[in-house]
Amino acid sequence: MYLNEVRNILTDVLNLGAAGNALTEDSPLLGSLPELDSMAVVSLIGALEDHFGIMVDDDDISASTFATLGSLAAFVQEKRGA
């Protein structure tokens, strides 16, 4: 699973510092991290696309994708076809 890589990218994009290391698979994201606003979502998607070599269409994005760190990692895994 891509949990650690996604956590690292999320931490970098949102500048969470040490707080990012505390995120677990069940950590809520959207609505719980004030840093994760609409502009940050765009930046995060770009960073995930670059890092994992995936393409994310607008239709792929939903609030449930960003519900938890685990749901975001599962989304990346699905996009990678793994």
N, C-alpha and C positions, 0 to 999 in steps of 0.2 A: 504494500500500500504506500501511497505517497504522502502520508500524514506529516512526516518530519520535514520533507521538502516544502510542502505547502505552508506549514507553520513558519518556516524560515523566510519564505517569500512574503507572507502576510506580515510578519514582524518587520521586515525591511521596508516594505512599501508604506506601512502605517507608522513607521518609526516607534514601535512599541518598546524597544529595548528589552530589558530583563523581563518585563511583564509578558512579552511574547513567549518566553520559555515556559511560562506557567499554563499556557493554553493546552487543553487536552482534546481528545476526539469529541467529547460532549460539550465543549465550551461554546456557548452561544456567541454568534458574531453580529449579524445584522440586528440593529436595535439595542445591542448590548455594548458594542465598542463605539464610543462617540467618534473615534477616528475614521470609522468605516462609513463615510458619507458617499453620495452619488459619484463625486469625482474620484474618491479613493477606490470605489468599485471598478471604475473604468481603468485606473492605473493598475489595479490588482489583476484584472483580466489580461491586460497587456503584458504584465510581467509573467503571468502563468503561460500565456501563449508563447512568449519568447523562450522561457525556460524549458517547457515541455514539448515545444514544437507542435502545438495544437492550434486549431482555429475555433474560436467561439463566436457563434452567430448570435444576433440579438434574440432570436427565438429560443436559444438555449438557456437564456438567463432568466431565473425566477428567484423570488425571495427564498424558496425552499433550498436552492443551491447554496445560499449564504446563511442558512439557519445555524449551522454549527461548523466547526473546523472539520469534523468527520464528513459532513455532507459535501463540503467543498472538495475535500480530498477524494471522495467517491466520484464526484463529478469529473475531476481531472482524470481519474483512473478510467472512467467510462469513455472519455474523449480520446484517451490514449489507446483504447481498444484492448486494454489489459484485463 
